[in-house]
Amino acid sequence: MRDIIAAEQSGDQQALLARRMFTRRVVKYIGAYYTLLGGADAIVFCGGVGEWSNYVRAKVVSKLDCLGVTLDEGANAEILGRCGVISGAESKIKVIVMPTDEELMIARSVLETLKNEEVRLNPAKKAVK
């Protein structure tokens, strides 16, 4: 995403289109889940783009004004790679940045799967938790 944003900001129209498509897809999913759930208490940005791209977060939130979502631009600019609330004081839904450790979660899932597979193949052994 960093390369796409850099290219967009240097005038590349294909990069602009790619970023807009990404933003649109995120907004579409937020809207769909908002409707399916009958509302939302918070919108949480996480992962690489969610944690580190205040530019993309601002683009997404700017499309959610119909839900009463607003952005605190100062907080959004400050919060990179750490937890924090970036919604405006008047926002009807909190907007939060939440760092994740995806590699750690994948490693834990692999270990759990291996433990369960060993128990399945050797019922006398019990998985260690």
Secondary structure, 3 states (H helix, E strand, C coil): CHHHHHHHHCCCHHHHHHHHHHHHHHHHHHHHHHHHHCCCCEEEECHHHHHHCHHHHHHHHHCCHHHCCCECHHHHHHCCCCCEECECCCCCCEEEECCCCHHHHHHHHHHHHHHHHHHHHCCCCCCCC
